[in-house]
Amino acid sequence: MLDKIMLGMEADSPVHSVWKSDCKNTWCNYLYPESFFYVPLYRMQLCAPVPIPIICEDVLQNTPNYLGRDYHGSISHTLANNLLKPHPDGAYLVRSSRCANGEFHTLSLKFNDKIHHYKLFYDPKYGLYVREKRYDCVRSLVADGLITMYLELKVPHMLERLPTANYLESPYMTLNKRKLRALSKNHLKNNNYKSSFLTTSGTDDIPLPQQILNPQPPKIEKSHIFKITTFKGLNWCELCGNFLWGFTAQGVKCDDCGMIAHTRCSEKFPNDCVPDLKYLRGVFGIELTTLLTAHGSELPFVLTKCVAEVEERGLQVEGIYRLSGFYEEIDAIKMALDKDGEKADLSLSKYPNINVITGALKLYLRLLPIPLITFQVHPRLIDAIQHKNVDLQISSIIFSLKGLPKAHYDTLMFMIKHLAKVASFSSVNKMTPHNLATVFAPTLIGPPESTDSCIPDITCDILMIETLIVNCNKIFNIDPK
């Protein structure tokens, strides 16, 4: 039982459709035909015992400031039982434990006509806690525990159904499926599949291909980013459809798509997170896969817009990418891209200094939470460039790059291809592959994970980026024409 109260609200509600007062609903009847289970879970929560603090009548010295008048100091197990016995379920008190050595206090609680004793811990930063749950006061902790214990007592066999919850059959997947369909339609629209087919066929009598009439959602390979959350009002798990009970930290919510679930249910979600733009704050500092999935694009528009400006008016500018623009203008570009997205104006009339455009591009790459060349792939590339044989070196680089997520691989290929084009004008702009690699090595790879205060040696990183630029066509299988 102690494990259950310490797990708090991550135990899972047994009844579907609890937000409806009508207990004769199809989904509930289909899964749980037993008449007892038609009682809405929210009502069951209201039936749970409420906390009844047993106030200490004596004035105690050195009472911890995070405990109230329900703290009785150092009293025995027997005395605590005698104080609680005359009271109904929900009565509780806090006392010192002789064997605790100051590490914890003891919570004595009456439930189901029995007295239970639990270890109560305190952290100055987070407050009272039992495992991952945190509370401002003992009363809130007891209220949560009583609800969990009550539901566990009333419907224990329903809780056992949780491991059999089927994500794909959940009635709350409608919104996620709708997002997937929208991404699919946008993908078809952007590639002009329908118009291209009609133009080719030359007649409206020929039926459209099945993949155009019934587009399949694009395959999503992005994990949810769940964080423990305290919800207000009634909420339910989008995996099992059960109520999130309790008053604090009832479950988890995905930062990117807003999916809500029990803590235990969240462990079963597949990697099919479809980020919602309303949960994303701008574009700078957003994880790359999340951003591209949310926008339904293959490349970040920040890079495509900046690169377009550079290739139009900056290829022959001496020191391009090496020289820095004014910070105020770079910050203005960042704010414009965060606010206006692809509609942001980066034209010559707005920003005549091309160096502020390149500054914004480099800033975007530096602020990526996961570097473009990930920490997992970076050491493999360093090993690959150690080969003396050029063919073996390139084949090892190609193999190593396969470890990158698709969003990272496509974006890296786009950037290296662009840098190779910039380097082709090195006789004018003075930016050779080595010079460009020196500028972009820290940007594409990011800071080392080590907390060592010594300045890292990036010689190998520069050589690696230079190798990518020089052998761009071979590594990424690009036709030089």
C-alpha positions as CSV (number, residue, x, y, z in Angstrom):
1,M,0.0,0.0,0.0
2,L,2.9,2.4,0.7
3,D,4.1,2.0,-2.9
4,K,0.6,3.0,-4.1
5,I,0.5,6.2,-2.0
6,M,4.0,7.0,-3.0
7,L,3.2,6.5,-6.7
8,G,0.3,8.9,-6.1
9,M,-1.8,9.6,-9.1
10,E,0.0,7.4,-11.6
11,A,-2.2,4.5,-10.7
12,D,-4.9,4.5,-13.4
13,S,-8.6,5.1,-13.4
14,P,-10.8,2.2,-14.3
15,V,-13.8,3.8,-15.9
16,H,-14.0,5.4,-19.4
17,S,-16.0,8.5,-20.3
18,V,-16.0,9.8,-16.7
19,W,-16.7,13.3,-17.8
20,K,-20.2,12.3,-18.8
21,S,-22.9,12.1,-16.1
22,D,-24.8,9.5,-18.2
23,C,-23.4,6.2,-17.0
24,K,-25.0,4.2,-19.8
25,N,-22.6,5.1,-22.6
26,T,-21.5,2.7,-25.3
27,W,-17.8,2.8,-24.7
28,C,-18.1,2.0,-21.0
29,N,-20.7,-0.7,-21.6
30,Y,-18.6,-2.3,-24.3
31,L,-15.5,-2.6,-22.1
32,Y,-17.0,-3.0,-18.7
33,P,-20.5,-4.6,-18.8
34,E,-20.6,-5.0,-15.0
35,S,-23.2,-2.6,-13.7
36,F,-21.0,-1.5,-10.7
37,F,-18.5,0.1,-13.0
38,Y,-21.1,2.5,-14.6
39,V,-20.5,4.8,-11.6
40,P,-18.5,7.8,-13.0
41,L,-15.0,7.8,-11.6
42,Y,-15.2,11.5,-10.7
43,R,-18.0,10.7,-8.3
44,M,-15.9,7.9,-6.9
45,Q,-13.2,10.3,-6.2
46,L,-15.6,12.5,-4.3
47,C,-16.6,9.5,-2.2
48,A,-13.1,9.0,-1.0
49,P,-12.4,9.9,2.7
50,V,-11.2,13.5,3.3
51,P,-8.1,14.4,5.4
52,I,-8.9,14.9,9.1
53,P,-5.9,16.3,10.9
54,I,-5.5,15.4,14.6
55,I,-4.3,18.6,16.2
56,C,-1.6,18.4,18.9
57,E,-2.8,20.2,22.0
58,D,0.7,20.6,23.5
59,V,3.0,23.5,22.5
60,L,6.0,21.8,21.0
61,Q,9.5,23.3,20.7
62,N,11.6,23.1,17.5
63,T,8.7,22.1,15.3
64,P,9.8,22.0,11.6
65,N,8.4,25.0,9.7
66,Y,7.0,22.8,7.0
67,L,4.8,20.9,9.5
68,G,1.7,22.3,11.0
69,R,-0.3,21.6,14.2
70,D,-0.9,18.0,13.1
71,Y,2.8,17.4,14.2
72,H,2.9,15.6,17.6
73,G,6.6,15.3,18.1
74,S,8.2,12.2,19.4
75,I,5.3,9.9,20.3
76,S,5.2,6.1,20.2
77,H,3.5,3.9,17.7
78,T,0.9,2.8,20.3
79,L,0.0,6.4,21.3
80,A,-0.5,7.4,17.7
81,N,-2.8,4.4,17.2
82,N,-4.8,5.4,20.3
83,L,-5.2,9.0,19.1
84,L,-6.4,7.9,15.7
85,K,-8.8,5.1,16.7
86,P,-11.8,7.2,17.8
87,H,-11.8,9.1,14.5
88,P,-13.2,8.1,11.1
89,D,-11.2,7.2,8.0
90,G,-9.0,10.0,6.8
91,A,-7.7,10.9,10.3
92,Y,-3.9,11.5,10.3
93,L,-1.0,12.9,12.3
94,V,2.7,13.3,11.9
95,R,5.2,12.2,14.4
96,S,9.0,11.7,14.9
97,S,10.4,8.3,14.5
98,R,13.1,7.1,16.9
99,C,14.8,5.1,14.2
100,A,14.8,7.9,11.5
101,N,17.8,9.8,12.8
102,G,16.3,13.0,11.4
103,E,16.1,11.6,7.8
104,F,12.3,11.4,7.8
105,H,9.1,11.7,9.8
106,T,6.3,9.2,10.1
107,L,2.8,9.8,8.8
108,S,0.2,7.8,10.7
109,L,-3.1,7.5,8.7
110,K,-6.4,5.8,9.3
111,F,-8.0,4.1,6.3
112,N,-10.5,1.3,6.0
113,D,-10.6,1.1,9.8
114,K,-6.9,0.4,10.0
115,I,-3.9,2.5,11.0
116,H,-1.1,2.7,8.4
117,H,2.3,4.3,9.0
118,Y,4.4,5.8,6.1
119,K,7.8,7.5,5.8
120,L,7.4,11.2,5.1
121,F,10.3,13.0,3.5
122,Y,11.1,16.7,3.0
123,D,13.3,18.6,0.6
124,P,14.0,22.3,1.1
125,K,13.7,23.0,-2.6
126,Y,10.7,20.9,-3.5
127,G,8.8,20.5,-0.3
128,L,7.2,17.3,1.1
129,Y,7.4,14.4,-1.2
130,V,6.9,10.7,-1.7
131,R,9.0,9.5,-4.7
132,E,8.4,11.9,-7.7
133,K,5.4,13.6,-6.3
134,R,5.8,16.9,-4.4
135,Y,3.4,18.6,-2.0
136,D,3.1,22.0,-0.3
137,C,1.6,20.6,2.8
138,V,0.8,17.3,4.6
139,R,-2.9,17.8,4.0
140,S,-2.5,17.7,0.2
141,L,-0.3,14.6,0.4
142,V,-2.9,12.8,2.5
143,A,-5.8,13.9,0.2
144,D,-4.0,12.4,-2.8
145,G,-3.1,9.2,-0.9
146,L,-6.7,8.7,0.3
147,I,-8.1,8.9,-3.2
148,T,-5.6,6.4,-4.5
149,M,-6.1,4.0,-1.7
150,Y,-9.9,4.3,-2.0
151,L,-10.0,3.6,-5.7
152,E,-7.5,0.7,-5.2
153,L,-9.8,-0.7,-2.6
154,K,-13.0,-0.3,-4.6
155,V,-11.9,-1.3,-8.1
156,P,-8.6,-3.2,-7.9
157,H,-9.3,-5.6,-10.8
158,M,-10.0,-2.6,-13.1
159,L,-6.5,-1.3,-12.4
160,E,-5.2,-4.6,-13.7
161,R,-6.6,-3.8,-17.1
162,L,-4.2,-0.9,-17.6
163,P,-1.4,-3.0,-19.2
164,T,-3.8,-4.2,-21.9
165,A,-4.8,-0.6,-23.0
166,N,-4.4,-0.4,-26.8
167,Y,-3.0,2.9,-28.0
168,L,-4.3,2.5,-31.5
169,E,-7.9,1.7,-30.3
170,S,-8.1,4.6,-27.9
171,P,-11.1,6.9,-28.7
172,Y,-9.0,9.9,-28.0
173,M,-6.6,9.4,-30.9
174,T,-8.9,11.3,-33.3
175,L,-7.0,14.6,-32.9
176,N,-3.6,12.9,-33.5
177,K,-4.9,11.1,-36.6
178,R,-6.4,14.3,-37.9
179,K,-2.9,16.0,-37.6
180,L,-1.4,13.1,-39.5
181,R,-3.9,13.4,-42.3
182,A,-3.3,17.1,-42.5
183,L,0.4,16.6,-42.8
184,S,-0.2,14.0,-45.5
185,K,-2.4,16.4,-47.5
186,N,0.1,19.2,-47.2
187,H,2.8,16.9,-48.4
188,L,0.8,15.9,-51.5
189,K,-0.2,19.6,-52.1
190,N,3.4,20.8,-51.9
191,N,4.6,18.2,-54.3
192,N,1.7,18.8,-56.8
193,Y,1.0,15.1,-57.0
194,K,-2.5,15.5,-58.2
195,S,-1.9,18.3,-60.8
196,S,1.1,16.5,-62.1
197,F,-0.9,13.3,-62.6
198,L,-3.7,15.1,-64.4
199,T,-1.3,16.9,-66.7
200,T,0.4,13.6,-67.6
201,S,-2.8,11.7,-68.1
202,G,-4.4,14.4,-70.4
203,T,-7.9,13.4,-69.5
204,D,-10.3,13.7,-66.5
205,D,-11.8,10.3,-67.2
206,I,-8.8,8.4,-65.9
207,P,-9.2,7.7,-62.1
208,L,-6.7,9.2,-59.7
209,P,-4.2,6.8,-58.1
210,Q,-5.3,5.3,-54.8
211,Q,-2.5,7.0,-52.9
212,I,-3.9,10.4,-54.1
213,L,-7.5,9.6,-53.3
214,N,-6.7,8.1,-49.9
215,P,-3.4,9.6,-48.9
216,Q,-1.6,7.7,-46.1
217,P,-0.3,9.7,-43.2
218,P,3.4,10.2,-43.3
219,K,5.4,8.0,-41.0
220,I,6.2,9.8,-37.8
221,E,9.3,8.8,-35.9
222,K,9.4,11.3,-33.1
223,S,9.1,10.5,-29.4
224,H,6.9,12.4,-27.1
225,I,8.5,14.7,-24.5
226,F,6.4,14.0,-21.4
227,K,6.7,16.1,-18.3
228,I,4.9,15.6,-14.9
229,T,2.2,18.2,-14.8
230,T,-0.4,19.5,-12.3
231,F,-3.7,19.8,-14.2
232,K,-6.7,22.1,-13.3
233,G,-10.2,20.8,-13.7
234,L,-11.2,17.4,-15.1
235,N,-8.6,15.6,-17.4
236,W,-8.2,12.1,-18.7
237,C,-5.5,9.9,-20.2
238,E,-5.4,9.9,-24.0
239,L,-4.1,6.3,-24.0
240,C,-6.5,4.4,-21.8
241,G,-9.2,7.0,-21.6
242,N,-9.3,7.0,-17.8
243,F,-9.6,9.9,-15.4
244,L,-6.6,11.6,-14.0
245,W,-7.5,11.8,-10.3
246,G,-5.9,13.8,-7.5
247,F,-5.0,17.4,-6.9
248,T,-1.3,17.6,-7.9
249,A,1.0,16.0,-10.5
250,Q,-1.9,13.9,-11.7
251,G,-0.1,12.8,-14.9
252,V,2.2,14.0,-17.7
253,K,1.8,16.2,-20.8
254,C,3.9,16.2,-24.0
255,D,5.6,19.6,-24.5
256,D,5.3,19.3,-28.3
257,C,1.9,18.0,-29.0
258,G,0.0,18.4,-25.8
259,M,-0.8,14.7,-25.3
260,I,-2.0,13.9,-21.8
261,A,-1.5,10.6,-20.0
262,H,-1.0,8.8,-16.8
263,T,2.7,8.5,-15.9
264,R,2.6,4.8,-16.4
265,C,0.6,5.0,-19.6
266,S,3.1,7.4,-21.1
267,E,5.7,4.7,-21.2
268,K,3.6,2.8,-23.8
269,F,3.3,5.6,-26.4
270,P,5.0,4.9,-29.7
271,N,7.2,7.5,-31.4
272,D,4.4,9.2,-33.3
273,C,4.4,12.7,-31.7
274,V,2.8,15.2,-34.1
275,P,3.9,18.6,-32.7
276,D,1.3,21.4,-32.6
277,L,2.5,24.8,-33.6
278,K,0.6,26.4,-30.6
279,Y,3.0,24.6,-28.2
280,L,6.1,25.9,-30.0
281,R,7.5,29.3,-29.1
282,G,9.0,30.6,-32.3
283,V,11.7,28.6,-34.2
284,F,15.0,29.4,-32.5
285,G,16.0,26.9,-29.9
286,I,13.4,24.3,-31.0
287,E,14.6,20.8,-31.5
288,L,15.0,20.2,-35.2
289,T,12.8,17.1,-35.7
290,T,10.0,18.7,-33.6
291,L,10.1,21.9,-35.7
292,L,10.1,20.2,-39.1
293,T,7.3,17.8,-38.0
294,A,5.2,20.7,-36.8
295,H,5.7,22.6,-40.0
296,G,5.4,19.6,-42.3
297,S,8.6,20.5,-44.0
298,E,11.9,18.8,-44.9
299,L,14.2,21.8,-44.1
300,P,14.0,24.6,-41.5
301,F,12.8,27.7,-43.3
302,V,15.3,29.8,-41.3
303,L,18.2,28.2,-43.2
304,T,16.5,28.1,-46.6
305,K,15.6,31.8,-46.4
306,C,19.1,32.9,-45.1
307,V,20.9,30.7,-47.6
308,A,18.8,32.1,-50.5
309,E,19.9,35.6,-49.5
310,V,23.5,34.6,-49.2
311,E,23.6,32.8,-52.6
312,E,21.9,35.7,-54.2
313,R,24.0,38.6,-52.9
314,G,26.8,37.3,-50.7
315,L,28.9,34.7,-52.5
316,Q,31.5,37.2,-53.6
317,V,31.6,39.2,-50.4
318,E,35.0,38.9,-48.8
319,G,35.0,37.2,-45.4
320,I,31.4,35.9,-45.8
321,Y,30.4,33.9,-42.7
322,R,33.7,35.0,-41.0
323,L,32.7,38.6,-40.4
324,S,30.0,39.3,-37.8
325,G,27.1,41.7,-38.2
326,F,25.6,44.0,-35.6
327,Y,24.1,42.1,-32.7
328,E,21.0,44.4,-32.7
329,E,20.2,43.6,-36.3
330,I,20.8,39.9,-35.8
331,D,18.4,39.9,-32.8
332,A,15.9,41.8,-34.9
333,I,16.0,39.0,-37.6
334,K,15.6,36.4,-34.9
335,M,12.5,38.1,-33.5
336,A,11.1,38.5,-37.0
337,L,11.6,34.8,-37.9
338,D,10.2,33.7,-34.5
339,K,7.1,36.0,-35.0
340,D,6.4,36.0,-38.8
341,G,7.9,32.7,-39.8
342,E,8.4,32.2,-43.5
343,K,6.9,35.6,-44.2
344,A,9.7,37.4,-42.4
345,D,11.4,40.0,-44.7
346,L,15.2,39.4,-45.2
347,S,15.5,41.3,-48.4
348,L,18.3,43.7,-49.4
349,S,16.1,46.7,-48.8
350,K,15.4,45.6,-45.2
351,Y,18.9,44.2,-44.3
352,P,21.5,45.6,-46.8
353,N,24.4,44.1,-44.6
354,I,24.6,40.4,-45.6
355,N,26.7,39.7,-42.5
356,V,23.6,40.0,-40.3
357,I,21.9,37.4,-42.4
358,T,24.8,35.0,-41.9
359,G,24.9,35.9,-38.2
360,A,21.2,34.9,-37.8
361,L,21.9,31.6,-39.7
362,K,24.8,30.7,-37.4
363,L,22.8,31.8,-34.3
364,Y,20.0,29.4,-35.3
365,L,22.4,26.5,-35.6
366,R,24.1,27.3,-32.3
367,L,20.8,27.4,-30.4
368,L,19.6,23.9,-31.6
369,P,19.1,21.8,-28.4
370,I,20.6,18.9,-30.2
371,P,23.5,19.9,-32.5
372,L,23.1,19.2,-36.2
373,I,25.9,16.7,-35.9
374,T,24.6,14.8,-32.9
375,F,26.8,13.7,-29.9
376,Q,26.3,10.1,-30.9
377,V,27.5,10.5,-34.5
378,H,30.3,13.0,-33.8
379,P,32.9,10.5,-32.5
380,R,32.1,8.1,-35.4
381,L,33.0,10.8,-37.9
382,I,36.2,11.7,-36.0
383,D,37.2,8.0,-36.3
384,A,36.2,7.9,-40.0
385,I,38.5,10.8,-41.0
386,Q,41.5,9.0,-39.4
387,H,41.7,6.6,-42.3
388,K,44.6,7.3,-44.7
389,N,42.9,5.7,-47.7
390,V,40.6,8.3,-49.2
391,D,38.0,5.8,-50.4
392,L,37.8,4.1,-47.1
393,Q,37.6,7.5,-45.4
394,I,34.6,8.6,-47.5
395,S,32.8,5.2,-47.2
396,S,33.3,5.4,-43.4
397,I,31.9,8.9,-43.3
398,I,28.9,7.9,-45.4
399,F,28.2,5.0,-43.0
400,S,28.6,7.2,-39.9
401,L,26.2,9.8,-41.2
402,K,23.5,7.2,-41.5
403,G,23.2,7.4,-37.7
404,L,21.8,10.9,-37.9
405,P,18.0,11.4,-37.6
406,K,16.5,12.2,-41.0
407,A,15.9,15.8,-40.2
408,H,19.5,16.3,-39.2
409,Y,20.9,14.4,-42.2
410,D,18.8,16.4,-44.7
411,T,19.7,19.7,-43.1
412,L,23.4,18.9,-42.8
413,M,23.4,17.9,-46.5
414,F,21.8,21.2,-47.4
415,M,24.3,23.2,-45.3
416,I,27.4,21.3,-46.6
417,K,26.2,21.7,-50.2
418,H,25.8,25.5,-49.6
419,L,29.2,25.8,-48.0
420,A,30.7,24.0,-50.9
421,K,29.1,26.5,-53.2
422,V,30.5,29.4,-51.1
423,A,34.0,27.8,-51.2
424,S,33.8,27.6,-55.0
425,F,34.1,31.4,-54.9
426,S,37.1,31.4,-52.5
427,S,39.3,33.2,-55.0
428,V,37.0,36.2,-54.4
429,N,35.5,35.8,-51.0
430,K,38.7,34.3,-49.4
431,M,36.6,31.6,-47.7
432,T,38.3,28.3,-48.5
433,P,36.9,25.0,-47.2
434,H,39.3,25.2,-44.3
435,N,38.3,28.7,-43.4
436,L,34.6,27.8,-43.6
437,A,35.2,24.7,-41.5
438,T,37.0,26.8,-38.9
439,V,33.9,29.0,-38.6
440,F,31.3,26.2,-38.7
441,A,32.9,23.4,-36.7
442,P,31.7,24.8,-33.3
443,T,28.3,25.7,-34.9
444,L,27.5,22.4,-36.5
445,I,28.9,20.2,-33.8
446,G,28.0,22.2,-30.7
447,P,29.9,22.4,-27.4
448,P,31.4,19.2,-25.9
449,E,29.2,17.3,-23.4
450,S,32.1,17.2,-20.9
451,T,32.0,19.8,-18.1
452,D,35.8,20.2,-18.3
453,S,36.7,23.9,-18.1
454,C,39.7,23.5,-20.5
455,I,39.3,24.9,-24.0
456,P,38.6,21.9,-26.3
457,D,40.9,21.1,-29.2
458,I,38.7,21.4,-32.3
459,T,41.4,20.6,-34.8
460,C,39.8,17.2,-35.7
461,D,36.4,18.9,-35.9
462,I,37.7,21.4,-38.4
463,L,39.3,18.7,-40.5
464,M,36.1,16.7,-40.4
465,I,33.9,19.6,-41.6
466,E,36.5,20.5,-44.3
467,T,36.4,16.9,-45.5
468,L,32.6,17.0,-45.8
469,I,32.8,20.3,-47.8
470,V,35.6,19.1,-50.1
471,N,33.9,15.7,-50.8
472,C,30.4,17.0,-50.7
473,N,29.2,15.4,-53.9
474,K,30.7,11.9,-53.2
475,I,29.5,11.8,-49.6
476,F,25.9,13.0,-50.3
477,N,25.7,11.4,-53.8
478,I,25.1,14.8,-55.4
479,D,25.4,15.1,-59.2
480,P,28.0,17.9,-59.7
481,K,26.0,19.1,-62.8
